[in-house]
Amino acid sequence: MDDVIVVGAGPTGLTTAVELARRGVPVRVLDGLDGPHRGSRGKGMQPRTLELLDQLGVADRLVSLGSFDLPFRHHEADGSVRDEERNADLVGSVVDPTTPWRGSLVIPQWRTEQVLRERLAEEGVDVSYGVRLRSLQQDDEGVDLELDDGSHLRSAWVIGADGGSSTVRRELGVGFLGETHEEVRLLLGDAEIDGLDRDHWHMWAAQGPLVGRGAVFFALCPLPATETWQIQIAHTDPDRHASPELLTELVEALGPRVRVRRVTTASDWRLNVRMVDDYRVGRVLLAGDAAHVHSPAGGMGMNTGIGDAVNLGWKLAAVVHGADPVLLDSYTDERLPVAAHVLGLSGELTGRQVFSRTAEQIRDTRGLGITYRTVPDGPGPVAGDRAPDAPLRDDSTLFLRRRAADWTVLAFGGPTAAPSDLPGGGPVQVLDADALAADGTLREAYGAADGTVVVIRPDGYVWSRVEAAVPA
Ligand SMILES: Cc1cc2nc3c(=O)[nH]c(=O)nc-3n(C[C@H](O)[C@H](O)[C@H](O)COP(=O)(O)OP(=O)(O)OC[C@H]3O[C@@H](n4cnc5c(N)ncnc54)[C@H](O)[C@@H]3O)c2cc1C
């Protein structure tokens, strides 16, 4: 019997698997596809996701393969163009040492998955492709999985990270409440295209060469560190389907110099806005698109899935290592409201021109404000809040230092002992905050005084905060 089987090797399943494997939990990852996805799908990686993935040691690699600087170029009806910074509110603003990444990174989803697969392989785990789950049944001790070839696997826990049409969710009988919007459709594809500059993310609203061709919005985004572009064409015609020929025809109609060399993927998409009302049934947990789907507007789907994975990974690892499974209840409690918020926000952004988004909506999409707080405000981050970064001596940072252990205890104004009631028995480091701080940023970011002790959870949120702790 395996400890954990993860069904689905998209970004959610891969991140969950890394989180488990790096904590010594034997994990197996299945995917029904013959090999990795080739489509660029979720290409906007939000800064909070980079922070979460930084703890897995892959943020720098992702940043090196993506781009923060890809301004929008709006093509107007009269042939003129208007450029707009993607992270306009950040241009010229002062660097913030508590937040290493502040804008969204453009990177194709297949690349993010590749980096996560490579990280997983470092833990000795390879994805089993061509292995499709057909059904599952659970009892008190474990879960039986029946595969498409009729064979069976058994594991103590199962993660359903198998996307919007999740088999795991269906087998659990968990409802997927919401709506399908037949009228909001996209033709999607990746292609090699000549005749457009790769320094901008090009957009056309319903005008010019598109009028009469059924498209209401057209976006071509050059994918960094590749030769390809992502094509997104919004339309309302249920009889129109993506094919290399149709994508080529529509793209080439944009201008006489625009030529498609090769279409590498072509698919149809229509808007579903749905979510589950529970992420866990016994020994089976849902994560990512299996638990919530919504509009790509604002670029939050993959990011929310990775957020689920990082929230769940350490908790399930702790339970496998002996913690009370009640810890897993906090997974639904914390992540379900985040999904509900994202469904609402992406709904507000759907169909709105990029430039008409408010500054608050843009900030919201970045994920830096996500909190699991259930306690009143304090002088600094309290239980459930994001634990900010800060510079430490020797050119280090708190985020880098946090990688050394699951739990980090920041003691201000003198030493303290590690709390004895942290779940799961993962490694704990107690840091003498004042001795390590490079400057006043750490104290300020945590609103700390002498005697403040902040315990940071393995997923980068505050676990507890105590003022005027008695020195050890
Ligand atoms: C046009 C477009 C643009 C987008 N842009 C963004 C963006 O900018 N930012 C963002 O965050 N998100 C974006 N998204 C959303 C993002 O692509 C998804 O949210 C993301 O793929 C969800 O990841 P996941 O791992 O949960 O599921 P998936 O990526 O769907 O992975 C699920 C995996 O499970 C496997 N599977 C399914 N059933 C079975 C089974 N029975 N047995 C075994 N394996 C199975 C599948 O083969 C698949 O590999 C966009 C989506 C689209 C379509």
The ligand as a Tripos MOL2 file, in Angstrom:
@<TRIPOS>MOLECULE
LIG
   53    58     1     0     0
SMALL
NO_CHARGES

@<TRIPOS>ATOM
      1 C1         -6.7030   30.0990  -21.7070 C.3       1 LIG1
      2 C2         -6.3800   29.8320  -20.2760 C.ar      1 LIG1
      3 C3         -5.5970   30.7430  -19.6290 C.ar      1 LIG1
      4 C4         -5.3100   30.5410  -18.2880 C.ar      1 LIG1
      5 N1         -4.5270   31.4630  -17.6820 N.ar      1 LIG1
      6 C5         -4.2170   31.2940  -16.4030 C.ar      1 LIG1
      7 C6         -3.3110   32.1980  -15.7590 C.ar      1 LIG1
      8 O1         -2.8110   33.1530  -16.3620 O.2       1 LIG1
      9 N2         -2.9890   31.9580  -14.4630 N.ar      1 LIG1
     10 C7         -3.5310   30.9190  -13.7930 C.ar      1 LIG1
     11 O2         -3.2410   30.7860  -12.5950 O.2       1 LIG1
     12 N3         -4.3510   30.0160  -14.3750 N.ar      1 LIG1
     13 C8         -4.7070   30.1770  -15.6580 C.ar      1 LIG1
     14 N4         -5.5000   29.2630  -16.2620 N.ar      1 LIG1
     15 C9         -6.0570   28.1350  -15.4880 C.3       1 LIG1
     16 C10        -5.0760   26.9740  -15.3380 C.3       1 LIG1
     17 O3         -4.6770   26.4970  -16.6090 O.3       1 LIG1
     18 C11        -5.7120   25.8640  -14.5110 C.3       1 LIG1
     19 O4         -6.2850   26.4330  -13.3610 O.3       1 LIG1
     20 C12        -4.6750   24.8080  -14.1130 C.3       1 LIG1
     21 O5         -4.3440   23.9850  -15.2130 O.3       1 LIG1
     22 C13        -5.1980   23.8910  -12.9880 C.3       1 LIG1
     23 O6         -4.1980   22.9910  -12.6470 O.3       1 LIG1
     24 P1         -4.5450   21.5840  -12.0020 P.3       1 LIG1
     25 O7         -3.2350   20.9270  -11.7590 O.co2     1 LIG1
     26 O8         -5.4780   21.7650  -10.8710 O.co2     1 LIG1
     27 O9         -5.3650   20.8070  -13.1330 O.3       1 LIG1
     28 P2         -4.9160   20.3870  -14.5930 P.3       1 LIG1
     29 O10        -3.8250   21.2670  -15.0960 O.co2     1 LIG1
     30 O11        -6.1610   20.3000  -15.3840 O.co2     1 LIG1
     31 O12        -4.2840   18.9440  -14.4130 O.3       1 LIG1
     32 C14        -5.0920   17.8110  -14.1530 C.3       1 LIG1
     33 C15        -4.3660   16.5650  -14.6320 C.3       1 LIG1
     34 O13        -5.1190   15.4230  -14.2390 O.3       1 LIG1
     35 C16        -5.0660   14.4570  -15.2560 C.3       1 LIG1
     36 N5         -6.2370   13.5990  -15.1290 N.ar      1 LIG1
     37 C17        -7.5410   13.9360  -15.3010 C.ar      1 LIG1
     38 N6         -8.3350   12.8770  -15.0540 N.ar      1 LIG1
     39 C18        -7.5300   11.8400  -14.7190 C.ar      1 LIG1
     40 C19        -7.7730   10.4870  -14.3450 C.ar      1 LIG1
     41 N7         -9.0100    9.9780  -14.2790 N.pl3     1 LIG1
     42 N8         -6.7140    9.6970  -14.0690 N.ar      1 LIG1
     43 C20        -5.4350   10.1870  -14.1250 C.ar      1 LIG1
     44 N9         -5.1560   11.4710  -14.4730 N.ar      1 LIG1
     45 C21        -6.1930   12.2870  -14.7600 C.ar      1 LIG1
     46 C22        -5.0620   15.2880  -16.5330 C.3       1 LIG1
     47 O14        -4.4920   14.5480  -17.6040 O.3       1 LIG1
     48 C23        -4.2230   16.4960  -16.1380 C.3       1 LIG1
     49 O15        -2.8590   16.3330  -16.4740 O.3       1 LIG1
     50 C24        -5.8140   29.4130  -17.6070 C.ar      1 LIG1
     51 C25        -6.5830   28.4810  -18.2790 C.ar      1 LIG1
     52 C26        -6.8680   28.6790  -19.5960 C.ar      1 LIG1
     53 C27        -7.6920   27.6730  -20.3110 C.3       1 LIG1
@<TRIPOS>BOND
     1     1     2 1
     2     2     3 ar
     3     2    52 ar
     4     3     4 ar
     5     4     5 ar
     6     4    50 ar
     7     5     6 ar
     8     6     7 ar
     9     6    13 1
    10     7     8 2
    11     7     9 ar
    12     9    10 ar
    13    10    11 2
    14    10    12 ar
    15    12    13 ar
    16    13    14 ar
    17    14    15 1
    18    14    50 ar
    19    15    16 1
    20    16    17 1
    21    16    18 1
    22    18    19 1
    23    18    20 1
    24    20    21 1
    25    20    22 1
    26    22    23 1
    27    23    24 1
    28    24    25 2
    29    24    26 1
    30    24    27 1
    31    27    28 1
    32    28    29 2
    33    28    30 1
    34    28    31 1
    35    31    32 1
    36    32    33 1
    37    33    34 1
    38    33    48 1
    39    34    35 1
    40    35    36 1
    41    35    46 1
    42    36    37 ar
    43    36    45 ar
    44    37    38 ar
    45    38    39 ar
    46    39    40 ar
    47    39    45 ar
    48    40    41 1
    49    40    42 ar
    50    42    43 ar
    51    43    44 ar
    52    44    45 ar
    53    46    47 1
    54    46    48 1
    55    48    49 1
    56    50    51 ar
    57    51    52 ar
    58    52    53 1
@<TRIPOS>SUBSTRUCTURE
     1 LIG1         1 GROUP 0 **** ****
